[in-house]
Amino acid sequence: MAPSGTWTVIHDSGAPGTKWGTVCWSGLTPAGTHIKVEVRAADSEIDLPASAFQEVLNCVSFCDLGIAGGLIEIRTTLSRDPGVKDTPILYDLTVRCCNQP
């Protein structure tokens, strides 16, 4: 199995039913390395596991997926192909609601 690791964060919008729209990130991905970002949302932490994670693309709107809730959980997986020595680096990550520019 290829080496990998995850970083997970939960962000609170402060408003139930928030419609989430984009996740943008910057990172370094040398050849053979990958950054994968997935999201799910709910109005309470207890309800988050009932929602399936959905993969999102960097700065590409996912408003049409209907991901909504006061909380958004973002799971980032950093991985590399077998035999690759370099590692990916996640520098930053920003999440926006559907009604934000």
C-alpha positions in Angstrom: 0.0 0.0 0.0 1.2 3.5 -0.9 2.1 5.8 2.0 -0.6 8.3 2.9 -2.0 10.5 5.7 -5.1 12.5 6.4 -5.9 15.8 7.9 -9.5 16.5 8.9 -11.1 19.7 10.1 -14.6 20.7 11.0 -15.6 24.3 10.3 -18.7 25.9 11.9 -20.5 28.5 9.7 -22.6 29.7 12.7 -25.9 29.2 10.7 -27.8 25.9 10.3 -28.5 24.8 6.7 -25.5 26.7 5.2 -25.1 25.7 1.5 -21.4 25.0 1.0 -19.9 25.8 -2.4 -16.2 25.6 -2.9 -13.0 24.5 -1.3 -9.7 26.0 -2.6 -6.3 24.9 -1.6 -2.7 25.4 -2.6 0.0 22.8 -2.3 3.0 21.2 -3.8 2.5 17.9 -5.6 5.7 16.5 -7.1 5.3 13.8 -9.7 3.7 10.7 -8.2 2.1 12.6 -5.2 -1.5 13.5 -4.7 -3.8 15.7 -2.6 -7.4 14.6 -2.4 -10.1 16.7 -0.6 -13.5 15.4 0.4 -16.4 17.1 2.3 -19.6 16.4 4.1 -21.9 18.6 6.1 -24.6 18.5 8.8 -26.2 20.8 11.4 -24.6 18.9 14.3 -21.4 16.9 14.9 -23.5 13.9 15.9 -25.1 13.9 12.4 -21.9 14.2 10.4 -21.1 10.5 10.2 -24.6 9.9 8.6 -23.4 12.0 5.5 -21.0 10.4 3.0 -17.9 12.2 2.1 -17.9 13.6 -1.5 -14.6 14.4 -3.3 -14.3 18.0 -4.5 -12.0 19.6 -7.0 -9.8 22.6 -6.2 -11.8 25.9 -6.5 -14.6 24.2 -8.5 -18.1 24.9 -7.3 -20.0 22.0 -5.9 -23.2 24.0 -5.0 -25.2 21.7 -7.3 -24.3 18.7 -4.9 -26.5 20.1 -2.2 -23.9 19.8 0.6 -25.6 21.8 3.4 -25.4 22.1 7.2 -24.0 24.5 9.8 -20.9 22.3 10.0 -18.7 21.2 7.1 -16.1 18.4 7.7 -13.2 18.5 5.3 -10.9 15.5 4.9 -7.7 15.9 3.1 -5.6 12.9 2.1 -2.0 13.3 1.1 -0.5 10.3 -0.6 2.3 9.2 -2.9 2.7 6.3 -5.3 4.8 3.3 -4.3 8.5 3.9 -4.7 8.1 7.7 -4.8 10.3 9.5 -2.2 8.8 13.0 -2.5 5.8 14.0 -0.4 2.9 16.3 -1.2 2.5 19.5 0.9 -0.7 21.3 1.7 0.0 24.9 2.3 -3.5 26.3 2.9 -7.2 25.6 2.4 -10.3 27.9 2.2 -13.9 27.0 2.3 -16.8 29.2 1.0 -20.5 29.1 1.0 -22.5 29.1 -2.3 -23.5 32.7 -1.9 -19.9 34.0 -1.5 -17.9 35.2 -4.5 
